[in-house]
């Protein structure tokens, strides 16, 4: 039998702590955690916090992550608290500590579910389904375990600063624990910054310092559709903008602020 660490990005240590596996590594440095699975782990921790309270089923509608520094490939501690309680609207904050310092702060708005099907509309364009597309490797551009774990299927050949693709993974987010569809979905979104590179990462650095995800619908299924545009400005700033899809159509948008600089 395959060891569970070989089939997941993280393993739980205790109630608040997790250990990353080699699959969580990269992409700028092999001894760092790729932020994409760490973002999913934060949502996993939020799910656990909400389950412990056994309160109403509010829906996560926006989550913003500020990345405060280097994400060492080391033990993570995640603590969640409510900073704006409410029965129909609530704001949660999650703090990730790595190697003795705060590395990520995330805030999530939760909204009460309401039947608005009669007025729903405005986002129904579907991408070519992944079953009709050929797989390509992200590992040819990016090192690290995370990018090596991704099933990457471009809808059309990527161009500098522009790509539309489906991604998925066969790995679990946390060993021996089920994850919600939302946590598994969010665990792949940060990969968007790597699918439409404007310049080779061997020549230029463009890591993101944040990630904000807005949802108008809860995603379903194992595939994440990324319709991504990357812009570099003239003063070291950049922006990766993505329309997010599942197999039924768009579910929301993601934005990533980039710091652009030449490789030393």
C-alpha positions in Angstrom: 0.0 0.0 0.0 1.3 3.5 -0.8 2.1 5.6 2.2 -0.5 8.3 2.7 2.1 11.1 2.5 2.8 10.1 -1.1 -0.8 10.9 -2.1 -1.4 14.3 -0.4 0.0 17.8 -0.1 -0.2 17.9 3.7 -0.6 15.6 6.7 -2.2 16.6 9.9 -0.1 16.8 13.1 -2.8 17.9 15.5 -5.9 20.1 15.7 -4.1 23.2 14.3 -0.8 22.0 12.8 0.0 20.4 9.4 3.2 19.1 7.8 3.7 19.7 4.1 4.9 16.9 1.8 7.2 17.2 -1.1 4.2 17.6 -3.4 3.5 21.0 -1.9 6.9 22.4 -2.9 7.9 25.1 -5.4 7.6 26.8 -7.7 10.2 29.6 -7.2 12.2 27.5 -4.7 12.1 23.8 -3.9 12.4 24.4 -0.2 9.3 26.6 -0.1 5.6 25.8 0.0 3.7 26.6 -3.2 1.0 29.0 -2.1 -1.7 27.2 -4.1 -2.1 24.1 -1.9 -1.6 26.3 1.2 -4.6 28.4 0.2 -6.7 25.3 0.0 -5.4 24.2 3.4 -6.6 27.5 4.9 -10.1 26.8 3.5 -9.9 23.3 4.9 -9.1 24.8 8.3 -12.1 27.2 7.9 -14.3 24.3 7.1 -13.2 22.6 10.3 -13.8 25.7 12.4 -17.3 26.0 11.0 -18.0 22.3 11.6 -16.9 22.6 15.2 -19.4 25.4 15.8 -22.3 23.4 14.2 -24.0 26.7 13.1 -25.9 27.6 9.9 -24.5 26.8 6.5 -23.2 30.2 5.4 -21.4 30.2 2.0 -17.9 31.5 1.5 -18.2 34.2 -1.1 -14.9 36.0 -1.0 -11.5 35.1 0.5 -8.4 37.3 0.4 -4.9 36.1 1.3 -2.0 38.4 2.1 1.4 36.5 1.8 3.7 38.1 4.3 7.0 36.5 3.4 8.8 33.3 2.5 6.7 30.2 2.9 9.3 27.7 4.2 8.6 24.0 3.5 7.9 23.4 7.2 5.2 22.8 9.7 2.2 25.1 9.4 -0.1 26.2 12.2 -3.5 27.7 11.2 -5.9 29.4 13.6 -9.3 30.7 12.6 -11.5 33.2 14.5 -14.7 35.2 13.8 -14.0 39.0 13.7 -17.5 40.0 12.5 -20.0 37.5 13.8 -23.5 37.4 12.3 -26.4 35.0 11.5 -26.5 36.0 7.8 -23.1 37.7 7.2 -19.9 36.8 8.9 -16.2 37.7 8.5 -13.6 35.2 9.5 -9.8 35.6 9.8 -7.3 32.8 9.4 -3.6 33.2 10.4 -0.9 30.8 9.2 2.3 30.6 11.2 5.3 28.9 9.7 8.7 28.4 11.4 7.7 30.7 14.3 6.4 33.7 12.4 3.1 34.7 10.7 3.4 34.0 7.0 -0.2 34.4 5.7 -3.3 36.3 6.8 -6.6 35.5 5.2 -10.1 37.0 5.5 -13.2 35.3 4.3 -16.7 36.7 3.9 -19.5 34.2 4.5 -23.1 35.0 3.3 -26.3 33.3 4.0 -27.7 31.1 1.1 -30.9 32.5 -0.5 -32.8 31.0 -3.5 -32.1 33.5 -6.3 -32.4 31.1 -9.2 -35.2 33.2 -10.7 -32.8 36.2 -11.2 -29.5 34.3 -11.7 -27.6 35.1 -14.9 -24.6 36.9 -16.5 -22.1 34.1 -16.4 -23.0 31.1 -18.5 -20.2 30.7 -21.1 -18.6 27.3 -20.8 -15.0 26.3 -21.7 -14.2 23.4 -24.0 -14.4 20.4 -21.5 -11.1 18.9 -20.3 -11.9 15.4 -21.7 -11.7 16.8 -25.2 -8.2 18.3 -24.6 -4.7 17.0 -24.5 -2.6 17.1 -21.3 0.7 19.1 -21.2 3.3 19.4 -18.5 3.8 22.4 -16.2 7.0 20.9 -15.1 8.8 21.9 -18.3 8.4 25.6 -17.1 8.2 25.3 -13.3 10.1 23.1 -10.8 8.7 21.8 -7.6 6.3 19.1 -6.5 3.1 21.1 -6.8 3.5 21.9 -10.5 4.6 18.3 -11.2 1.3 17.1 -9.6 -0.9 19.1 -11.9 -2.9 17.7 -14.8 -2.7 20.7 -17.1 -5.0 20.8 -20.2 -4.8 24.1 -22.3 -8.0 25.0 -24.2 -5.6 26.7 -26.8 -1.8 27.0 -26.9 -0.8 29.5 -24.1 0.7 32.8 -25.3 2.8 35.2 -23.2 0.4 36.8 -20.8 -2.6 34.8 -21.9 -3.9 31.3 -21.3 -7.1 29.4 -20.8 -6.8 25.9 -19.3 -8.2 23.3 -17.1 -6.2 21.9 -14.1 -6.8 19.2 -11.6 -4.8 16.9 -9.4 -5.0 13.3 -8.2 -3.6 14.2 -4.8 -5.6 14.7 -1.6 -5.2 18.0 0.1 -4.7 16.4 3.6 -3.8 12.8 4.1 -6.6 10.6 5.3 -9.1 13.5 5.5 -11.9 14.4 3.1 -11.8 18.0 1.9 -14.8 20.0 0.7 -15.2 20.7 -3.0 -14.4 24.4 -2.2 -11.1 23.7 -0.4 -10.0 21.3 -3.2 -10.9 24.0 -5.7 -9.2 26.9 -4.0 -6.1 24.6 -3.6 -5.5 25.0 -7.4 -6.4 28.6 -8.1 -3.0 30.2 -7.3 -1.5 28.1 -10.1 -3.0 30.7 -12.5 0.1 32.9 -12.2 2.2 30.1 -13.7 0.1 29.2 -16.8 0.4 32.4 -18.9 4.0 33.5 -18.2 5.0 36.7 -20.0 8.7 36.1 -19.5 10.7 32.9 -18.6 11.0 32.5 -14.8 14.7 31.7 -15.3 15.1 35.4 -16.4 12.4 37.3 -14.5 10.7 36.9 -11.1 7.0 37.7 -10.8 5.7 36.1 -7.5 2.4 37.2 -6.2 2.1 38.9 -2.8 -1.6 38.2 -2.5 -4.6 36.3 -3.9 -8.2 37.4 -3.8 -11.0 35.1 -4.9 -14.6 36.3 -5.4 -17.3 33.7 -6.0 -20.9 34.1 -7.3 -21.5 30.4 -7.2 -20.0 27.5 -5.3 -17.7 25.4 -7.6 -18.3 21.7 -8.2 -16.2 18.8 -9.4 -12.4 18.2 -9.5 -11.6 20.4 -12.5 -10.7 24.1 -12.2 -11.0 26.2 -15.3 -8.6 29.2 -15.5 -9.2 32.0 -18.1 -6.1 34.0 -17.3 -4.5 37.3 -18.3 -1.1 38.5 -17.0 -0.1 42.2 -17.2 3.3 43.6 -16.3 3.5 47.4 -15.7 6.5 49.7 -16.2 7.4 50.1 -12.5 7.8 46.6 -11.2 4.1 45.9 -10.6 2.0 43.2 -12.3 -1.4 41.7 -12.1 -2.7 38.2 -12.9 -6.5 38.2 -13.5 -8.5 35.0 -13.9 -12.1 34.1 -14.6 -12.7 30.9 -12.7 -14.8 28.1 -14.1 -16.1 24.6 -13.3 -17.6 22.3 -15.8 -20.9 24.1 -15.6 -19.5 27.6 -16.4 -18.0 30.6 -14.6 -18.0 30.6 -10.8 -16.1 33.8 -10.0 -12.8 35.7 -10.4 -9.3 35.8 -8.9 -6.7 38.5 -8.7 -3.0 38.3 -7.9 -0.7 41.2 -7.3 2.7 40.6 -8.7 6.1 42.0 -7.8 8.1 41.9 -11.1 11.9 42.0 -11.1 14.8 40.5 -13.0 16.4 37.4 -11.7 19.6 38.2 -9.8 
